């Protein structure tokens, strides 16, 4: 994963997933922050890895948070300004 790239593993129709996406919106304009969205139901392997844990925010170094956004963990995972 490229530096500054974050992935949200989610399910369509998941209220916690929608909430995390809303909370990530202000970060979208930050230089060096790129967000990819992946529906875990698109792959049996992803369902096995993340199905019971969505949403999961992964950063370049691994998991940043799951269920709820941890803004402090996200700030630590972001590239320096």
MILUMLO-933155 format. One record per residue (C-alpha): residue in three letters; y, x negated, z negated. Coordinates in pm, 1 decimal, padded with zeros to 6 digits. Layout:
<nodes>
<node><tivex>ALA</tivex><y>Y</y><x>X</x><z>Z</z></node>
...
</nodes>
This chain:
<nodes>
<node><tivex>UNK</tivex><y>00000.0</y><x>00000.0</x><z>00000.0</z></node>
<node><tivex>UNK</tivex><y>00341.4</y><x>-00135.6</x><z>00094.1</z></node>
<node><tivex>UNK</tivex><y>00595.9</y><x>-00217.5</x><z>-00175.1</z></node>
<node><tivex>UNK</tivex><y>00804.0</y><x>00087.2</x><z>-00254.5</z></node>
<node><tivex>UNK</tivex><y>00541.2</y><x>00327.3</x><z>-00120.4</z></node>
<node><tivex>UNK</tivex><y>00420.6</y><x>00596.0</x><z>-00357.7</z></node>
<node><tivex>UNK</tivex><y>00154.0</y><x>00856.8</x><z>-00293.6</z></node>
<node><tivex>UNK</tivex><y>00126.8</y><x>01197.7</x><z>-00456.4</z></node>
<node><tivex>UNK</tivex><y>-00226.1</y><x>01333.5</x><z>-00449.6</z></node>
<node><tivex>UNK</tivex><y>-00201.6</y><x>01710.1</x><z>-00484.7</z></node>
<node><tivex>UNK</tivex><y>-00340.5</y><x>02050.1</x><z>-00397.5</z></node>
<node><tivex>UNK</tivex><y>-00156.9</y><x>02313.3</x><z>-00198.8</z></node>
<node><tivex>UNK</tivex><y>-00055.8</y><x>02601.1</x><z>-00425.9</z></node>
<node><tivex>UNK</tivex><y>-00073.1</y><x>02391.0</x><z>-00744.7</z></node>
<node><tivex>UNK</tivex><y>00226.6</y><x>02467.1</x><z>-00966.9</z></node>
<node><tivex>UNK</tivex><y>00209.5</y><x>02129.3</x><z>-01145.0</z></node>
<node><tivex>UNK</tivex><y>00204.0</y><x>01961.2</x><z>-00803.4</z></node>
<node><tivex>UNK</tivex><y>00509.3</y><x>02155.5</x><z>-00689.5</z></node>
<node><tivex>UNK</tivex><y>00689.8</y><x>02063.7</x><z>-01011.6</z></node>
<node><tivex>UNK</tivex><y>00616.8</y><x>01692.5</x><z>-00964.1</z></node>
<node><tivex>UNK</tivex><y>00740.7</y><x>01703.7</x><z>-00604.5</z></node>
<node><tivex>UNK</tivex><y>01061.8</y><x>01870.8</x><z>-00723.9</z></node>
<node><tivex>UNK</tivex><y>01110.3</y><x>01600.5</x><z>-00987.5</z></node>
<node><tivex>UNK</tivex><y>01053.7</y><x>01326.3</x><z>-00728.5</z></node>
<node><tivex>UNK</tivex><y>01317.0</y><x>01467.4</x><z>-00491.7</z></node>
<node><tivex>UNK</tivex><y>01611.7</y><x>01271.8</x><z>-00643.1</z></node>
<node><tivex>UNK</tivex><y>01423.4</y><x>00946.4</x><z>-00584.2</z></node>
<node><tivex>UNK</tivex><y>01385.3</y><x>01017.5</x><z>-00211.5</z></node>
<node><tivex>UNK</tivex><y>01722.0</y><x>00863.2</x><z>-00124.7</z></node>
<node><tivex>UNK</tivex><y>01666.9</y><x>00551.3</x><z>-00330.2</z></node>
<node><tivex>UNK</tivex><y>01638.6</y><x>00236.8</x><z>-00116.3</z></node>
<node><tivex>UNK</tivex><y>01285.1</y><x>00104.8</x><z>-00110.7</z></node>
<node><tivex>UNK</tivex><y>01129.0</y><x>00435.3</x><z>-00221.9</z></node>
<node><tivex>UNK</tivex><y>00893.3</y><x>00598.4</x><z>00025.2</z></node>
<node><tivex>UNK</tivex><y>00677.8</y><x>00898.2</x><z>-00066.6</z></node>
<node><tivex>UNK</tivex><y>00356.7</y><x>01005.9</x><z>00101.6</z></node>
<node><tivex>UNK</tivex><y>00189.6</y><x>01336.0</x><z>00018.2</z></node>
<node><tivex>UNK</tivex><y>-00187.1</y><x>01371.3</x><z>00040.6</z></node>
<node><tivex>UNK</tivex><y>-00382.1</y><x>01694.0</x><z>-00013.3</z></node>
<node><tivex>UNK</tivex><y>-00696.6</y><x>01600.5</x><z>-00205.7</z></node>
<node><tivex>UNK</tivex><y>-00881.8</y><x>01890.5</x><z>-00045.7</z></node>
<node><tivex>UNK</tivex><y>-00863.9</y><x>01705.2</x><z>00287.6</z></node>
<node><tivex>UNK</tivex><y>-01149.1</y><x>01475.1</x><z>00183.6</z></node>
<node><tivex>UNK</tivex><y>-01457.3</y><x>01506.7</x><z>-00040.5</z></node>
<node><tivex>UNK</tivex><y>-01391.8</y><x>01152.7</x><z>-00164.5</z></node>
<node><tivex>UNK</tivex><y>-01038.5</y><x>01245.1</x><z>-00274.7</z></node>
<node><tivex>UNK</tivex><y>-01167.1</y><x>01559.2</x><z>-00446.5</z></node>
<node><tivex>UNK</tivex><y>-01415.7</y><x>01342.3</x><z>-00636.9</z></node>
<node><tivex>UNK</tivex><y>-01144.2</y><x>01091.8</x><z>-00736.1</z></node>
<node><tivex>UNK</tivex><y>-00848.0</y><x>01317.5</x><z>-00811.5</z></node>
<node><tivex>UNK</tivex><y>-00960.7</y><x>01681.4</x><z>-00793.0</z></node>
<node><tivex>UNK</tivex><y>-00945.3</y><x>01760.8</x><z>-01164.8</z></node>
<node><tivex>UNK</tivex><y>-00644.4</y><x>01538.0</x><z>-01228.7</z></node>
<node><tivex>UNK</tivex><y>-00381.8</y><x>01654.4</x><z>-00974.5</z></node>
<node><tivex>UNK</tivex><y>-00104.9</y><x>01585.1</x><z>-00926.1</z></node>
<node><tivex>UNK</tivex><y>-00148.2</y><x>01208.6</x><z>-00938.3</z></node>
<node><tivex>UNK</tivex><y>00137.4</y><x>00973.8</x><z>-00852.1</z></node>
<node><tivex>UNK</tivex><y>00015.3</y><x>00635.5</x><z>-00734.9</z></node>
<node><tivex>UNK</tivex><y>00244.0</y><x>00337.6</x><z>-00688.7</z></node>
<node><tivex>UNK</tivex><y>00189.5</y><x>-00003.8</x><z>-00534.2</z></node>
<node><tivex>UNK</tivex><y>00026.2</y><x>-00127.2</x><z>-00856.3</z></node>
<node><tivex>UNK</tivex><y>-00184.4</y><x>00181.9</x><z>-00930.3</z></node>
<node><tivex>UNK</tivex><y>-00145.7</y><x>00511.2</x><z>-01112.4</z></node>
<node><tivex>UNK</tivex><y>00205.4</y><x>00589.1</x><z>-01234.9</z></node>
<node><tivex>UNK</tivex><y>00137.8</y><x>00931.8</x><z>-01385.4</z></node>
<node><tivex>UNK</tivex><y>-00070.8</y><x>01244.6</x><z>-01352.5</z></node>
<node><tivex>UNK</tivex><y>-00020.7</y><x>01613.4</x><z>-01434.9</z></node>
<node><tivex>UNK</tivex><y>00347.7</y><x>01551.5</x><z>-01518.4</z></node>
<node><tivex>UNK</tivex><y>00594.8</y><x>01295.4</x><z>-01387.3</z></node>
<node><tivex>UNK</tivex><y>00664.0</y><x>01014.3</x><z>-01632.2</z></node>
<node><tivex>UNK</tivex><y>01015.8</y><x>00905.5</x><z>-01527.8</z></node>
<node><tivex>UNK</tivex><y>01002.8</y><x>00588.4</x><z>-01740.0</z></node>
<node><tivex>UNK</tivex><y>00674.2</y><x>00478.8</x><z>-01581.3</z></node>
<node><tivex>UNK</tivex><y>00818.1</y><x>00555.8</x><z>-01237.4</z></node>
<node><tivex>UNK</tivex><y>01128.7</y><x>00345.0</x><z>-01307.6</z></node>
<node><tivex>UNK</tivex><y>00904.1</y><x>00053.3</x><z>-01409.9</z></node>
<node><tivex>UNK</tivex><y>00701.4</y><x>00092.8</x><z>-01088.6</z></node>
<node><tivex>UNK</tivex><y>01003.8</y><x>00112.5</x><z>-00855.6</z></node>
<node><tivex>UNK</tivex><y>01126.6</y><x>-00197.0</x><z>-00675.6</z></node>
<node><tivex>UNK</tivex><y>01437.9</y><x>-00350.6</x><z>-00833.6</z></node>
<node><tivex>UNK</tivex><y>01767.6</y><x>-00224.8</x><z>-00698.9</z></node>
</nodes>
